């Protein structure tokens, strides 16, 4: 692994980690994190994937992890989800420029599979593997989460963000520390039945509709946050992308539990990780759908 600092188009510096394959690489894989999750969390999986013959890149969105400059306070830090999309684009551009002959796949965990619909450089992407991702609309959360999430969205988030100048998720043991702009925008998304497309309007709908790379979504049956309905709603936003939703049941893999964060834990190296790698290989065999223009 090597650490790399790159710049988004607006000059914001981003912390990137590159895991080189041990032999000829099948392709480049950019891992995009869930909300509030640092790229450190994905390192064991990234190292394993590189050992299987992939060139892997991970990164932190601005204002989080390695993309929060030393000495900079998160209070008042300016960043929203559109900025995070620009960060995603910068990593894709870097990966593509660095190895232009390799096909480039995205592996998005939760939020990391929602943001690709807004990419301006989706033409550089050969496919998206969505893991434990859904639309985020609160009424499509799991029943247990739906019971408490109104309190979260209508009381905890507005109050804590206003008082602190950012969302202090680590102290609250909820999500993670998030820049105020990103958290409040995410709140708007999660309160709209059409999620990001509904909250952001027609321009966002058209951006998602412009995605033509294949999408394979893995829905985890014991995910404590995302439901199968939510996963299908997210996939429908990518209305012109060749897509498939695949249900993962822990018992089918001889596992007791996976959950929302489990797919990337080292305990699943023998059961789930090979399945995820096979899904990446499948995406390389699926054609990009041609546009009408």
Secondary structure, 3 states (H helix, E strand, C coil): CEEEEEECCCCCEEEEEEECCCCCCCCEEEEECCCCCCHHHHHHHHHHHHHCCCEEEEECCCCCHHHCCCCCCCCCCCCCHHHHHHHHHHHHHHHHHHCCCCCEEEEEECHHHHHHHHCCCHHHCCEEEEECCCCCCHHHECHHHHHHHHHHHHHHHHHHHHHHCEEEHHHHCCCCEEEHHHHHHHHHHHCCCCHHHHHHCHHHHHHHHCCCCEEEEEEECCCCCECHHHHHHHHHHCCCCCEEEEEECHHHHCCCCCHHHHCCCHHHCCCCHHHHHHHHHHHHHCCCCCCCC
